[in-house]
């Protein structure tokens, strides 16, 4: 995987998904596709010129504490999210939630680096 280590995806976590969708559609021309999440709620994939460019989800559909402000969350492309998890722990970082798979998309992890900064890592499913 030649792009291992690059930022590859961003998610907006917000309490007002509709306002966010309107804002980014008006300013950047994004369109959206609704995707039901297995745990409930909707994950909105934003598209720019028919290419996926970001995700948006409702803060209420996350385990974040009340009062958390809206934020963008980055994901880094990884050859193996499982190996990344091992590397993060070895480098004094933390695994923030169990690794998980999204059918047809890939494997994901959410971590903190050694300074406490959060980030995600993903290994996409192989494309034919």
N, C-alpha and C positions, 0 to 999 in steps of 0.2 A: 504494500500500500504506500505509494509514493507521497501521499499527502498527509501521512501520519504526523500529528502535532499541530495541524492548522485549525483555526477556528472554522467550524463548518455549519453551525446552526445557532440561532438565537430564539429565545422564547420570551414573550412579554407575559408577566404574571400581574394581573390587574383586577381590582374589584369592579371595574366598569368596562366589560368587554365591548359592548356596543359603542361606547364613546371612543374607545381605542380603535376599533375597526373603522369607524367614520373618519377619525383623524388621519390614519395612515392611508386610507383610500383617497381622501381629499388631497393630501399633500404628496403622496408618492404613487398613486394609481394602483394600489394593491386591491386585489379581489380575494375572495375567501371561499374555502370549502370546509363545511362542518364535518367533523369526525367524532362519533360518540366514543367516550372513554369507557373502558371496562368497569371502572369504579363509579361511573355516573358523570354527568356533565358533558361538555363538548370541548374538543380541542379544535381550534380554528387554524387551518394552514393558510397562510397568506401567500399569494402568488403575484409575481411581477412578470408581465409578458408571458404568461403560461408556465413559468418556472417557480417552484416553491422557494420562498425566500425567508420565512419566519413562521413561528407558531405563536398563538395567543390563547391563554387559558384564564379562567376565572379563579381568582385567589381563593374563593370559597370552596373550590374543588381540590385544594391542597391542604397539607397539615400545618401550614404556616400559622404562627400565632396572630391573634387579633391585633390590629394596629400596624401590621407590617405594611410599609408603603409599596406602591407598585414598583416593579423593577424589571429590567431586561436581564436574562440569564444566558450566558454563553455555553456552548458545547464545543469540545475539541475532538477532532477525529483521532481515533485510536485503532491500531492494528488489532488489539484485543482489550476490551474493557476489563476482562478478568485479570489480565496481566497488569493493566494500569492500576487496578485496585491494589494489587500486591505492591506495586512500585510506590503508590501514594502512601501506604502504611509504612513502608520501609524508609520513606523520606520524611517521616514525622507528620504526615497529613492524616486525614480521617475519611472514612467511608460514612456518608451521611444517611444513606438508606440502602436497603438491599438492592443489588443489581437486578435489572428486569429487562424483558424482551417485549418488543412491539412487533407483532406479526407483519411481515412484509416491509418492515422499516429497519430494525436492527436491535442491538443490545445496548443498554444504557446504564450509566452510573452517575451518582451525584456525590461530589467530594468537597473537602476543604484542603487547601494546600497548607504548607507548614506555617504560613502567616495568618491563616484563618479565612482567606478569601475562598468563596465558593465557586465551583465550576462543574460542568457536566462533561462526560466523555461518552462518545458513541462509536460503535462499530457497525456500519451499515451491513445489511444482508447483501450477499454477492448478487450482482446484476448480470443477467444472461446476456 
